[in-house]
Amino acid sequence: MKMKRLIALVLCLALAFCLVACSDTADANTGDASGDASGDASAAAFETTSTWKPEGTVSIVVPAGAGGNTDLSARVFAQYAKELTGADFIVVNANGASGSVAANQVLEAAPDGMTFLYGHTLVNVANIAGITDYNYTAFKLGPTFAKDPAQQLYVNPEKYADLDAFIEAAKANPGQLQAVTEVGAYTYYELLAFQKQAGIELKLVDGGSNSDKIAAMLSGSVDLMPGSYINCKDYLESGDFTCLGVPTENRSEIIPDIPTFKEQGIDLVYPDCDFSFYFPPETSDDVITYYEDLVQAIHADPEAAEAIRGVEMTPYYLSAEESAENEEWMYNTIKEIADSLA
């Protein structure tokens, strides 16, 4: 009797093993998302002309803290890059010193495609401000992933109803109205350009992080704040902020109801925030091709494109070569502003 029970047990175990093996094989053949084969199936769906591919986890170094537009759009890329390729992409927040903390981290990394900087013209502004001795040319440019319109200027509507009211108050109180920024950062030169074109003089104060600047605005301790729409839209809707204008050539599709400064008689056009990939200088062309193909594949996915719009940005592709040309224009434009007001 014992021998019969033992034989029956062995047969049951063998049958169970076969069922599990057959199930695993079916999952591998069908690319079932519940199995480990999902990454392989996704990777097969991503077509690239590059012979390079990630081996391990890719670090996306972001020169900002969590929650801002830089961080959020980098996380959109990381999510859909993993879905397409099966590789892991993580966001590494390294804010500080006008982006130079993150930039230096990438410049010191191996040029193997596994580490890159993600941001907008930050390395140019840090160089113009004298914080670093290098600009975008110290890196090998990759593609551009997304666009955010040049930061808008916001005020408290209880103090200033519109742009004309703000300019009138600034002219009546030269050097007294406070505009919050980060000295030597992207918005610092934007405010210098605004002062020049509007014929006013403001008191530029260093306000720290985005949340610190917003708190200063809400408390009434400052009069003007440059900001991205994603950080300010809730305050616009609540009536705590009003937007004076957008320093772009044409109205942005993100905020089509907000007029440009040019429409209002102020000839101010400032570089947009075009979010690009910056690699260590010795990175191979094959790596760059891989990321160009990957960005285009992500943009082709309607769900991914909508996710980019969900963080109040526009899907925007430039090749590595076009990105380098765009960086040169942005560097020269902001440097001209700095030199003219030195």
C-alpha positions in Angstrom: 0.0 0.0 0.0 2.8 2.4 0.9 4.5 1.6 -2.4 1.4 2.4 -4.4 1.0 5.8 -2.5 4.6 6.6 -3.3 4.2 5.9 -7.0 1.1 8.0 -7.1 2.8 10.9 -5.4 5.7 10.8 -7.9 3.4 10.7 -10.9 1.5 13.8 -9.5 4.7 15.7 -9.1 5.8 14.9 -12.6 2.5 16.0 -14.0 2.6 19.3 -12.1 6.2 20.0 -13.4 5.1 19.4 -17.0 2.2 21.8 -16.6 4.4 24.5 -15.2 7.0 24.0 -17.9 4.3 24.2 -20.6 2.8 27.3 -19.1 6.3 29.0 -19.0 6.9 28.1 -22.6 3.5 29.5 -23.6 4.2 32.8 -21.8 7.6 33.1 -23.5 6.1 32.5 -26.9 3.2 34.9 -26.4 5.0 37.6 -24.6 2.6 37.5 -21.6 3.1 40.6 -19.6 2.9 38.6 -16.4 6.1 36.7 -17.2 9.7 37.7 -17.3 9.6 37.5 -21.1 7.7 40.8 -21.3 10.8 42.8 -21.5 12.2 40.7 -24.4 8.9 41.1 -26.3 9.0 44.8 -25.8 12.6 45.0 -26.8 11.8 43.2 -30.0 9.1 45.8 -30.7 11.7 48.7 -30.5 13.5 49.1 -33.8 16.8 50.9 -33.9 19.6 51.1 -36.4 22.1 51.1 -33.6 24.1 48.0 -32.6 24.4 49.3 -29.0 21.9 48.6 -26.2 21.9 49.2 -22.4 23.6 46.5 -20.3 22.3 47.2 -16.8 20.5 50.2 -15.4 20.7 53.6 -17.1 21.0 56.7 -14.8 19.2 59.8 -15.9 20.9 62.6 -13.9 18.5 65.5 -13.3 19.7 68.9 -12.1 16.6 69.4 -10.0 14.7 68.0 -7.1 11.7 65.7 -7.3 8.3 67.1 -8.5 9.3 69.8 -11.0 8.9 69.7 -14.8 12.5 68.5 -15.3 12.0 65.6 -12.9 8.5 64.7 -14.1 9.3 64.7 -17.8 12.5 62.6 -17.1 10.3 60.0 -15.3 7.9 59.9 -18.3 10.9 59.1 -20.5 12.1 56.5 -18.0 8.8 54.7 -17.9 8.2 54.4 -21.6 11.8 53.7 -22.4 11.6 50.7 -20.1 8.3 49.6 -21.7 9.8 49.7 -25.2 13.2 48.2 -24.5 12.9 46.1 -21.3 15.9 47.9 -19.8 15.8 49.8 -16.5 16.0 53.6 -16.5 16.2 55.5 -13.1 16.1 59.2 -12.4 18.9 60.5 -10.2 18.1 63.9 -8.6 21.3 66.0 -8.2 20.3 69.6 -7.8 22.6 72.4 -6.7 25.0 75.1 -8.0 22.8 76.1 -11.0 22.9 72.5 -12.3 26.7 72.1 -12.1 26.5 69.4 -9.5 24.6 67.2 -11.9 26.7 68.3 -14.9 30.0 67.4 -13.2 28.6 64.0 -12.2 27.9 63.2 -15.9 31.2 64.6 -17.2 33.0 62.3 -14.8 31.0 59.2 -15.8 32.1 56.6 -18.2 31.1 57.3 -21.8 29.3 54.1 -22.2 25.7 55.4 -22.7 24.6 54.3 -19.2 24.7 57.8 -17.7 23.4 61.0 -19.2 22.3 64.5 -18.1 18.7 65.6 -18.8 17.8 69.2 -18.7 17.5 72.5 -20.6 20.4 74.8 -21.4 21.5 74.8 -17.8 25.1 74.1 -18.6 25.1 77.3 -20.8 23.6 79.5 -18.1 26.0 78.2 -15.5 28.9 79.1 -17.8 27.6 82.5 -18.6 27.2 83.2 -14.9 30.8 82.2 -14.2 29.9 79.2 -12.1 31.6 76.8 -14.5 34.3 77.1 -17.1 32.5 74.9 -19.7 29.2 75.1 -21.7 27.3 72.6 -23.8 30.4 71.9 -26.0 31.9 70.0 -23.1 29.3 67.3 -23.7 28.2 65.1 -26.6 24.7 66.2 -27.4 21.9 63.6 -27.7 18.3 64.2 -28.9 15.8 66.6 -27.5 12.7 65.0 -25.8 10.3 67.7 -24.8 9.6 71.5 -24.8 8.3 73.8 -22.1 7.6 77.4 -23.1 9.9 80.0 -21.7 9.0 80.7 -18.1 6.0 83.0 -17.7 5.9 85.9 -15.3 3.4 85.8 -12.4 2.1 88.4 -9.9 -0.5 88.7 -7.2 -3.7 90.0 -8.8 -4.6 91.9 -5.6 -1.4 94.0 -6.2 -1.3 94.2 -10.0 -4.2 93.6 -12.3 -2.2 93.2 -15.5 1.1 94.0 -17.2 0.4 97.7 -17.6 -0.3 98.0 -13.9 2.9 96.2 -12.9 5.0 98.4 -15.2 3.4 101.5 -14.0 4.1 100.5 -10.4 7.7 99.6 -11.2 8.4 102.9 -12.9 6.9 104.8 -9.9 9.1 102.8 -7.5 12.5 102.1 -9.4 14.5 99.3 -7.8 11.8 98.6 -5.1 9.6 95.9 -6.6 11.1 92.5 -5.8 11.4 89.8 -8.4 12.3 86.3 -7.1 14.8 84.2 -9.0 18.1 82.3 -8.5 21.1 84.6 -9.2 22.9 83.4 -12.3 20.2 80.9 -13.3 17.9 80.8 -16.4 15.3 83.0 -14.9 17.8 85.6 -13.7 18.8 86.5 -17.3 15.1 86.4 -18.3 14.3 89.0 -15.7 17.3 91.1 -16.8 15.9 91.0 -20.4 12.4 91.9 -19.1 13.7 94.9 -17.2 15.5 96.2 -20.3 12.6 95.8 -22.7 10.0 97.2 -20.3 12.2 100.1 -19.3 12.0 99.3 -15.6 14.4 98.5 -12.7 13.5 95.7 -10.3 15.1 94.3 -7.1 16.2 90.7 -8.0 16.3 88.5 -4.9 17.4 84.9 -4.6 14.4 82.7 -3.7 15.7 79.2 -3.5 13.6 76.3 -4.8 10.3 76.5 -6.7 8.3 75.8 -3.6 10.2 78.6 -1.7 9.5 81.0 -4.5 5.8 80.1 -4.6 5.6 80.5 -0.8 7.2 84.0 -1.1 4.6 85.0 -3.7 1.7 83.7 -1.7 2.9 85.5 1.4 3.2 88.8 -0.5 6.9 89.2 0.3 7.8 89.4 -3.4 6.1 91.1 -6.3 7.0 89.0 -9.4 7.9 85.4 -10.1 9.0 83.6 -13.2 7.6 80.1 -13.3 6.7 77.1 -15.3 3.0 76.6 -16.0 2.9 73.2 -14.3 4.0 74.8 -11.0 1.6 77.7 -11.3 -1.6 76.5 -12.9 -3.3 75.6 -9.6 -2.6 79.1 -8.3 -3.9 80.7 -11.6 -7.1 78.7 -11.3 -7.6 79.6 -7.6 -7.0 83.3 -8.4 -3.9 83.6 -6.2 -1.7 84.4 -9.3 -2.2 86.2 -12.5 0.1 85.8 -15.5 1.6 89.0 -17.1 2.6 87.2 -20.3 4.8 84.6 -22.0 8.2 85.6 -23.5 7.7 83.6 -26.7 7.4 84.5 -30.4 3.9 83.0 -30.6 1.4 81.8 -28.0 2.2 78.4 -26.6 -0.2 75.4 -27.2 0.2 74.6 -23.5 -1.2 77.9 -22.5 -3.0 79.4 -25.5 -5.1 81.8 -23.5 -2.1 83.7 -22.1 -0.8 86.4 -24.4 2.8 86.9 -25.3 4.7 90.0 -24.2 5.1 90.9 -27.9 1.3 91.1 -28.2 1.3 93.6 -25.3 4.0 95.8 -26.8 7.1 94.4 -24.9 9.6 93.0 -27.4 10.7 90.1 -25.2 11.4 86.7 -26.7 13.5 84.3 -24.5 14.7 80.8 -25.2 12.2 78.0 -24.4 13.1 75.2 -22.1 14.0 72.5 -24.6 14.9 69.3 -22.6 17.8 67.4 -24.2 20.2 64.6 -23.3 23.8 65.5 -22.6 26.4 62.6 -22.6 30.1 62.4 -21.6 32.2 63.8 -24.5 33.7 60.4 -25.6 30.3 58.7 -26.1 30.1 56.8 -29.3 27.8 57.8 -32.2 26.2 54.4 -31.9 24.9 55.3 -28.5 23.6 58.6 -29.7 21.7 56.8 -32.6 20.1 54.4 -30.1 18.7 57.3 -28.0 17.6 59.2 -31.1 15.6 56.2 -32.3 14.2 55.6 -28.8 12.9 59.2 -28.4 11.2 59.0 -31.8 9.6 55.6 -30.8 8.3 57.1 -27.6 6.8 60.1 -29.3 5.1 57.7 -31.8 3.2 56.1 -28.9 0.0 58.1 -28.4 -0.1 57.2 -24.7 3.4 58.3 -24.1 2.9 61.6 -26.0 -0.2 62.2 -23.9 1.9 61.5 -20.7 4.3 64.2 -21.8 1.4 66.6 -22.2 0.2 65.5 -18.9 3.1 67.3 -17.2 2.3 70.4 -19.2 5.0 70.0 -21.8 5.0 69.3 -25.5 6.6 66.2 -27.2 9.5 67.8 -29.1 12.1 66.0 -31.1 15.4 67.3 -32.4 18.2 65.0 -33.6 21.6 65.2 -31.8 22.9 67.5 -34.5 19.8 69.7 -34.4 20.1 69.8 -30.6 23.7 71.0 -30.8 22.6 73.8 -33.2 19.8 74.8 -30.8 22.1 74.8 -27.8 24.5 77.2 -29.7 21.6 79.6 -30.4 20.4 79.5 -26.8 23.9 80.0 -25.5 24.6 83.0 -27.8 21.1 84.5 -27.0 21.5 84.4 -23.3 25.2 85.5 -23.4 24.2 88.5 -25.5 21.7 89.5 -22.8 24.3 89.1 -20.1 27.0 91.0 -22.0 24.7 93.8 -22.9 23.8 94.4 -19.3 27.2 93.7 -17.7 
